Amino acid sequence: MSHEQTHLMLPADSAWLALESPKNPMTITVMFRADGLTAPRLREFLQVYWMAWERFRYMPVKRTAAWYWEPDPVFDLQHHLDVVLDRFTESDLQEWVSERLNQPLPAYRPIWKFWLVPNAEGGAALLLRIHHCYADGVSLTGIFDHLCSASPQQYPAIYGARHTEGFSPWVSAAKSRLEQLVGGGRAPEADMENQSPELGSNEAGYGDLLEKLAHNGLKLINELSDFLAEPEDTPSDLKRPLLGQRHCRWSVPVPLDQFRSIAKATNVTINDVLLSCVAAAVRPRLGLVGPALEDAILHVAVPVDIRNRLPDDLQPEQGALGNYFGTVFVPLPIDGESALERLYRIKQETRRLKKSWQPGIAWGLSSCAPLIPDVLRQPLSDMFYRKASAVVSNVPGTPEARYIAGCRIKEQMFWVPQAGDIGLGVSIVSYAGQVQFGVVADEAVLSDPQGFLDDCVQELSEFPGGSPIVV
């Protein structure tokens, strides 16, 4: 393998390989329901458009202490697409998707695969499973935004990206900031442009820079201390050793206007309403009552995109794949007795975390995982993920319906992995004016994922401006 064909993997990507475990694979699952999608249409679509991203021809390979991207020397798209002709009912389809989530992907090929079920009841189902080291949810939704057009006659105009993985931008950015700190480079232009040499502008500029660095350093220490001091979740039925057998379900679509109406009537955000629905569904499944419930602590890990928080020289290029999100640990008011109490307490917590550096800290800590010896990695992972009992992801889709290979997408769903010993993942997906809840859960922590989803949806009727939803 030539040097030009091999790329050292960035820590933020290889972190997901370091966190891999047989009982909790770090794989993202995407599902579309698309009327009329056939195998020939899909094969052509994947060959022309999906494969325009060069990374999908590469597979992660471990060499000594580091992970590298290497091209698959015998790559064949047929290895990455299965067509299942069964005429699944909706319940059959949910069981079949659950089985795919429990099926490992081979590590000797690029770690992604599509399944097409063209004869499923209610329209063809397209399933994608892809390892998290390739991309995060924002990158994947960006790909599908490019490839799925607004009309069946349109073709994607801009798509694809070369695989140019490398540490150069990161090393250059770190070098630039170090030079500023020790005086080997210029102070920021904004600090210098209005000062004259006679007034000692260099000293003033560096004084301001050092003061800012000191202030940011103190804030970082405080934020890191708060993060580490955050109490762990109370033992409950959601904190059990995992069995490695997972089930997934998805809810009926709910009009987005329903959430907008509730948010407007209560002066909160739509995200606050969504988290409150999750809190209502979690509460009866903890196995806690009375004083134990009143004193209980439960956090959900919420992925947060940090792209707009990165310096300009570290911003990923348009269409580039990769992992650029951190995590905030949101405490849920599971002891709240009413829907409104839970909602307003969630609003208070989300406002507090909105200005937090916690996403960047979590991103940095997780990126260190590949650099830590195996004997120390597990204790760090345990410390990190003991602070949450579930993962809640919010995936925004396009406001209008889109078309894949000329076929209208009726529904779309994402499920993200749950690292460590977290066994419950809740996905919230908005698309074409509707919202759907999805859940993937280890059998040990949640035996009835459909009932959990029903409770999420029914909670809407408890709010001002809400109305009952038929589940």
C-alpha positions in Angstrom: 0.0 0.0 0.0 1.6 3.3 -1.1 1.9 6.2 1.4 -0.4 8.3 -0.9 -3.2 5.8 -0.4 -3.0 5.6 3.4 -4.2 8.3 5.7 -3.7 8.6 9.4 -7.2 8.8 11.0 -8.0 11.9 13.1 -8.6 11.2 16.8 -12.2 12.5 16.7 -12.9 9.7 14.1 -10.8 6.9 15.6 -12.3 7.5 19.0 -15.4 5.6 17.9 -13.3 2.6 17.1 -11.6 2.8 20.5 -15.1 2.9 22.2 -16.3 -0.2 20.2 -17.5 -3.2 22.2 -19.3 -6.4 21.1 -22.4 -5.5 23.1 -22.5 -1.9 22.0 -21.3 -1.4 18.4 -20.6 2.3 17.4 -22.8 2.2 14.3 -25.3 4.8 13.1 -28.5 3.5 11.5 -30.6 5.4 8.9 -33.9 4.4 7.5 -36.0 5.9 4.7 -39.4 4.9 3.5 -39.6 5.8 -0.2 -42.4 4.9 -2.5 -41.4 3.0 -5.7 -37.7 2.6 -4.9 -36.4 -0.4 -6.8 -33.1 -2.3 -6.8 -31.9 -1.1 -10.2 -32.7 2.6 -9.3 -30.9 2.3 -6.0 -27.8 0.6 -7.5 -27.4 3.3 -10.1 -27.9 6.0 -7.4 -25.3 4.5 -5.1 -22.7 3.9 -7.9 -22.9 7.4 -9.3 -23.7 9.6 -6.3 -23.0 7.8 -3.0 -19.6 6.6 -4.2 -18.6 10.1 -5.1 -17.4 10.4 -1.5 -14.0 8.7 -1.7 -14.0 7.8 2.0 -16.6 5.1 1.4 -14.0 3.1 -0.5 -11.7 3.2 2.6 -11.7 1.0 5.7 -10.1 1.6 9.1 -7.0 -0.4 9.7 -5.1 -0.6 13.1 -1.3 -0.3 12.8 0.7 -0.3 16.1 -0.8 2.5 18.2 -2.8 4.3 15.5 -5.7 3.9 13.1 -5.3 4.5 9.4 -7.7 4.8 6.4 -6.8 2.4 3.7 -8.6 1.7 0.4 -10.3 -1.6 0.0 -8.2 -3.3 -2.7 -11.2 -5.5 -3.8 -14.0 -3.0 -3.3 -17.3 -4.0 -4.9 -20.6 -2.3 -4.3 -22.4 -5.6 -4.4 -20.7 -6.3 -1.0 -22.6 -3.3 0.5 -26.1 -3.8 -0.8 -28.6 -6.5 0.0 -32.1 -6.6 -1.5 -34.8 -8.4 0.6 -38.0 -9.3 -1.3 -40.1 -10.2 1.7 -43.5 -8.5 2.0 -43.1 -7.3 5.5 -46.0 -5.8 7.5 -45.1 -2.8 9.7 -44.5 -4.9 12.8 -42.5 -7.5 10.7 -40.4 -4.6 9.4 -39.6 -3.3 12.9 -38.5 -6.8 14.0 -36.4 -7.2 10.8 -34.7 -3.8 11.4 -33.9 -4.8 15.0 -32.2 -8.0 13.7 -30.0 -5.9 11.4 -29.0 -3.7 14.3 -27.8 -6.9 16.1 -25.9 -8.1 13.0 -22.2 -7.1 13.0 -20.6 -5.5 9.9 -17.4 -7.2 8.6 -14.3 -5.3 9.6 -12.4 -6.5 6.5 -14.4 -4.2 4.2 -15.5 -0.6 4.5 -17.8 -0.6 7.5 -21.2 0.4 5.9 -24.0 -1.4 4.2 -27.4 -0.7 2.6 -30.5 -3.0 2.7 -33.5 -2.4 0.4 -36.9 -3.9 1.1 -38.9 -2.9 -2.0 -42.1 -4.8 -1.1 -42.6 -3.6 2.5 -46.2 -2.7 3.4 -46.6 1.1 3.2 -43.7 1.6 0.8 -40.1 0.5 0.2 -37.8 0.7 3.1 -34.1 1.6 2.7 -31.8 0.9 5.6 -28.2 2.1 6.0 -25.8 1.0 8.8 -22.5 2.9 8.9 -19.8 3.0 11.5 -19.5 6.3 13.4 -15.8 6.6 12.5 -16.9 7.6 8.9 -19.1 10.5 9.9 -21.4 12.0 12.5 -25.2 12.5 12.0 -24.7 16.1 10.8 -22.3 14.9 8.1 -24.7 12.2 7.0 -27.7 14.4 6.9 -25.6 16.8 4.8 -24.9 14.1 2.3 -28.5 13.2 1.9 -29.5 16.9 1.7 -27.1 17.0 -1.3 -28.3 13.7 -2.9 -32.0 13.9 -2.2 -33.6 16.5 -4.5 -36.7 18.6 -4.1 -38.4 17.1 -7.1 -38.3 13.7 -8.9 -36.9 15.4 -12.1 -34.0 17.0 -10.4 -30.5 15.5 -10.2 -28.0 16.3 -7.5 -25.9 19.4 -8.6 -23.1 19.4 -6.0 -22.0 16.2 -4.4 -19.0 14.1 -3.4 -15.7 14.9 -1.7 -12.1 13.7 -2.0 -10.6 11.7 0.9 -7.9 14.2 2.1 -7.7 13.2 5.7 -4.6 14.6 7.5 -3.3 16.3 10.7 -1.8 19.3 8.8 -4.6 21.8 9.5 -4.6 20.8 13.2 -0.9 21.0 13.6 -0.7 24.4 11.8 -3.5 25.8 14.0 -1.8 24.6 17.2 1.5 26.1 16.0 -0.1 29.4 15.2 -1.7 29.7 18.7 1.5 28.6 20.4 3.5 31.3 18.5 1.0 33.9 19.6 1.3 32.8 23.2 5.1 32.9 23.4 5.6 36.0 21.3 6.8 34.4 18.1 3.9 35.7 16.0 1.6 38.7 15.7 -1.1 39.5 18.1 -4.7 39.3 16.7 -5.3 42.0 14.1 -8.4 43.3 15.9 -6.1 44.1 18.9 -3.4 45.8 16.8 -4.9 47.7 14.0 -5.8 50.8 15.9 -2.6 51.1 17.9 0.7 52.9 17.0 4.3 51.8 17.6 5.0 54.8 19.8 2.4 53.7 22.3 3.8 50.2 22.7 1.1 48.5 20.7 2.9 45.1 20.7 3.0 45.1 24.5 -0.6 46.2 24.8 -1.7 43.6 22.2 0.1 40.7 23.9 -1.1 41.9 27.3 -4.7 41.7 26.1 -4.0 38.3 24.5 -2.5 36.9 27.7 -5.3 38.4 29.8 -7.8 36.7 27.5 -6.0 33.4 27.6 -5.8 33.5 31.4 -9.6 34.3 31.5 -10.4 31.4 29.1 -8.0 29.1 31.0 -9.9 29.8 34.3 -13.2 29.3 32.6 -12.0 26.0 31.1 -10.8 24.8 34.6 -14.2 25.8 36.1 -16.1 24.1 33.3 -14.0 21.0 33.5 -14.4 20.9 37.3 -18.2 21.2 37.0 -18.2 18.5 34.4 -16.2 16.1 36.5 -18.1 17.0 39.7 -21.5 16.4 38.0 -23.1 13.5 40.1 -23.6 10.1 38.5 -27.1 8.9 37.8 -29.0 7.1 40.5 -29.1 3.3 40.0 -32.3 2.3 38.3 -33.8 -0.2 35.8 -32.1 1.8 33.0 -28.6 1.2 34.5 -28.1 -2.5 34.1 -25.4 -4.7 32.5 -26.1 -4.9 28.8 -27.1 -8.1 27.1 -26.0 -7.0 23.6 -29.5 -7.8 22.2 -31.2 -4.6 20.9 -34.7 -3.7 19.7 -35.7 -0.6 17.8 -39.0 1.0 17.1 -40.3 4.2 15.6 -43.5 6.2 16.2 -46.2 7.5 14.0 -45.4 10.9 12.4 -46.6 13.8 14.5 -47.2 17.2 12.8 -44.4 19.7 13.6 -47.1 22.4 14.1 -48.2 20.5 17.2 -44.8 21.1 18.8 -44.7 24.7 17.6 -48.1 25.4 19.1 -47.1 24.0 22.5 -43.8 25.9 22.4 -45.5 29.2 21.6 -48.2 28.7 24.3 -45.6 28.0 27.0 -42.8 30.3 25.8 -40.2 27.6 25.4 -38.4 26.0 22.5 -39.5 23.0 20.5 -36.4 21.2 21.8 -37.6 21.8 25.3 -40.9 20.2 24.4 -39.2 17.2 22.9 -37.0 16.6 25.9 -40.0 16.9 28.2 -41.8 14.1 26.2 -38.7 11.9 26.8 -38.7 12.7 30.5 -42.3 11.7 30.8 -41.6 8.3 29.1 -38.5 7.7 31.2 -40.1 8.4 34.6 -42.3 5.2 34.9 -39.4 2.9 33.6 -36.9 3.7 36.3 -38.4 1.3 38.8 -38.3 4.0 41.5 -41.2 5.3 43.6 -41.8 7.6 46.6 -38.7 9.2 48.2 -36.3 7.2 45.9 -37.9 8.9 42.9 -37.9 12.3 44.5 -34.2 12.1 45.2 -33.2 10.4 41.9 -30.8 12.0 39.4 -30.9 11.1 35.8 -29.0 12.7 32.8 -29.4 12.2 29.1 -26.4 12.6 26.8 -27.4 15.0 24.0 -25.0 15.3 21.0 -24.2 19.0 20.1 -22.7 20.1 16.8 -19.5 22.1 17.5 -18.6 23.1 13.9 -19.6 26.7 14.4 -17.5 26.8 17.6 -14.2 25.7 15.9 -11.7 28.3 14.7 -11.8 29.2 11.1 -8.7 27.3 10.3 -10.2 24.1 11.7 -13.6 24.4 10.0 -14.3 21.3 7.9 -14.7 21.8 4.2 -18.1 21.8 2.5 -19.3 18.2 2.1 -16.4 16.7 4.1 -17.1 13.7 6.3 -16.0 13.5 9.9 -17.0 13.8 13.6 -17.5 17.3 14.9 -19.8 17.1 17.8 -19.6 17.1 21.6 -22.0 16.0 24.3 -24.0 17.8 27.0 -25.4 15.9 29.9 -28.9 17.3 30.5 -30.5 16.4 33.9 -34.1 15.4 33.4 -36.7 16.4 36.0 -38.0 12.8 36.5 -39.5 13.7 39.9 -41.7 16.4 38.3 -45.3 15.7 39.0 -46.9 17.5 36.0 -46.0 18.1 32.3 -45.6 21.8 32.8 -43.3 21.4 35.8 -41.1 19.1 33.8 -41.1 21.4 30.8 -40.1 24.6 32.7 -37.4 22.8 34.6 -36.0 21.5 31.3 -36.1 25.0 29.9 -34.0 26.2 32.9 -31.4 23.5 32.4 -31.1 23.9 28.6 -30.6 27.7 29.0 -27.8 27.0 31.5 -26.0 24.5 29.2 -26.4 26.6 26.1 -23.4 28.8 27.0 -21.4 25.9 28.4 -18.1 24.7 27.1 -19.2 21.2 27.9 -19.6 20.0 24.3 -16.1 21.1 23.4 -14.7 19.5 26.5 -16.5 16.2 25.8 -15.3 16.3 22.2 -11.7 16.8 23.3 -11.9 14.0 26.0 -13.5 11.5 23.6 -10.8 12.4 20.9 -8.2 11.4 23.4 -9.5 7.8 23.7 -7.3 6.4 20.9 -4.2 7.9 22.5 -4.8 6.2 25.9 -3.5 2.7 26.6 -6.2 0.0 26.7 -5.7 -0.6 30.4 -6.6 3.1 31.2 -9.3 3.6 28.5 -12.0 1.7 30.2 -11.9 3.7 33.5 -12.0 6.9 31.5 -14.9 5.7 29.5 -16.8 4.5 32.6 -16.3 7.9 34.3 -17.6 9.7 31.2 -20.6 7.6 30.4 -21.7 6.8 34.0 -23.1 10.3 34.0 -26.0 9.4 31.7 -28.7 6.7 31.4 -29.7 7.4 27.8 -28.7 9.2 24.7 -31.2 11.6 23.0 -30.3 12.8 19.5 -32.2 15.5 17.6 -31.8 15.2 13.8 -33.2 18.0 11.7 -34.3 17.2 8.2 -35.5 19.3 5.4 -38.8 21.2 5.8 -40.0 20.0 2.4 -40.3 16.4 1.1 -37.3 15.1 -0.8 -36.7 12.5 -3.5 -34.1 9.7 -3.6 -33.4 8.3 -7.0 -36.6 10.0 -8.2 -38.8 8.4 -5.4 -40.5 10.4 -2.8 -39.2 9.9 0.8 -42.2 9.6 3.1 -40.4 9.1 6.4 -36.8 9.1 7.6 -35.3 7.9 10.9 -31.9 7.9 12.5 -30.6 5.9 15.4 -27.2 6.7 17.0 -25.0 4.4 19.1 -24.8 4.6 22.9 -21.3 4.3 24.2 -20.2 2.7 27.4 -22.9 0.9 29.4 -25.7 3.2 28.1 -28.4 0.9 26.8 -31.2 3.3 25.7 -31.1 5.7 22.7 -33.9 8.0 21.7 -33.9 9.7 18.3 -36.1 12.6 17.4 -36.2 13.3 13.6 -38.0 16.2 11.9 -38.7 16.0 8.2 -41.3 17.5 5.8 -43.4 19.1 8.5 -43.6 16.1 10.8 -41.7 14.7 13.8 -41.0 11.1 14.6 -39.6 9.5 17.8 -37.4 6.5 17.5 -35.9 4.2 20.1 -33.2 1.6 20.2 -32.7 -0.2 23.5 -30.8 -3.1 24.9 -33.2 -5.9 26.1 -31.8 -5.6 29.6 -32.9 -2.0 30.2 -36.1 -1.7 28.2 -38.3 -4.7 27.2 -41.1 -2.6 25.7 -39.7 0.1 23.4 -43.1 0.6 21.7 -44.7 1.5 25.0 -41.9 4.0 25.6 -42.6 5.7 22.2 -46.4 5.8 22.9 -45.7 7.6 26.2 -43.5 10.1 24.4 -46.2 11.0 21.9 -49.1 10.9 24.4 -47.3 13.5 26.6 -48.2 16.1 24.0 -51.8 16.1 25.0 -50.8 17.2 28.6 -49.6 20.6 27.4 -51.5 23.8 26.6 -51.9 23.9 22.9 -51.5 20.2 22.5 -54.1 17.6 21.4 -54.3 13.8 21.7 -52.4 11.8 19.0 -53.6 8.4 17.8 -50.7 6.0 18.2 
